[in-house]
Amino acid sequence: DHPGRLWGYAMLHNWGLILLILAASGAGNWTLVIFLFVLRIISTFTAVIGLAQLHEVGGRMDAVQRLQGVGSRLPWSSTALLLGSLGLAGFPLSAGFTGHWAALQVVAESDWRIAAVVLIASGGVVLGFVRLVRLLFGPLQDRLLPQERGIVALSAGLAIVISAAMAISPQWLADPVAWALVAFTH
């Protein structure tokens, strides 16, 4: 029930997928690995912006009760945390989905059972974040919790827009990934 632990599971799941692609044979996998790293950075950046504000306002998040209803006072930060975290799990319509889908196809070519395990693990992480949504956007416990400041909402909103843009148009990363691939291979 700890949000930090759940976020750790999402990160671990994402690293595991990257390691599976690194272990798979094929010259084209380096492009996918770099693509996954870029999507990981975007998703992590989005989640951290939301997480930082929740931590600043709510203090230490070891008590889940402190997060009850926080989304009603910090909607942009809560959404950034959730969208970025779901991107790490490869949830559809998140920045990480296209990379996860491509990686699952590569893994399934060698063994569909491993791809099925990855899908189940991803589903477990997503279910954990569904529970977090219910917690964040449930009834507010702390009536003294301040509203989200304008600059914080703006930065969280910008991160959400960037993450959503990568979810909708991942081809925008084609050139930067190609440049990184050239830099790493020469």
HELIX and SHEET records of a PDB file:
HELIX    1   1 PRO A    3  ALA A   23  1                                  21    
HELIX    2   2 ASN A   29  GLY A   58  1                                  30    
HELIX    3   3 VAL A   64  LEU A   67  5                                   4    
HELIX    4   4 VAL A   70  ARG A   73  1                                   4    
HELIX    5   5 PRO A   75  ALA A   89  1                                  15    
HELIX    6   6 PHE A   97  SER A  110  1                                  14    
HELIX    7   7 TRP A  112  LEU A  136  1                                  25    
HELIX    8   8 GLY A  150  ILE A  168  1                                  19    
HELIX    9   9 PRO A  170  LEU A  173  5                                   4    
HELIX   10  10 ALA A  174  THR A  185  1                                  12    
END                                                                             
